[in-house]
Amino acid sequence: MKGLGELERSIMDIIWAQPSPVTAREVGRLIADRDLAPTTVMTVLDRLTRKGFLLRTRDGRAWRYEPTESRDAYVAELMLEALDLTGDRSAALTRFAQAVSGTEAEILLRALTELEDE
């Protein structure tokens, strides 16, 4: 999975936060603090669609955009890609487990237990 640039990440954050698909105009309004030209927003949305982050559907004359996966799925994919960079996945996973908080460790343990039960 390809990474996201700063503007792409900002736009994905907006789209992930929406309960339904959004138009480029709506994204432009929601990212108003960046003062972007509408064409810039459309270009980034098109790029995100080509990269596979967004699904685009026609709504009259406009396009509506929605994420192909959740933010959680994207972050999990980034974590797996980071594991691929190490020569020792066991050591990297062990170090990760040692670095998380107690609450996060409990969540990991619960998820692993649920996988074993399946």
Sequence and secondary structure as in RCSB ss.txt:
>XXXX:A:sequence
MKGLGELERSIMDIIWAQPSPVTAREVGRLIADRDLAPTTVMTVLDRLTRKGFLLRTRDGRAWRYEPTESRDAYV
AELMLEALDLTGDRSAALTRFAQAVSGTEAEILLRALTELEDE
>XXXX:A:secstr
     HHHHHHHHHHHT SS EEHHHHHHHTGGG   HHHHHHHHHHHHHTTSEEEEEETTEEEEEESS HHHHH
HHHHHHHHHTSS HHHHHHHHHHHS HHHHHHHHHHHHHHHH 
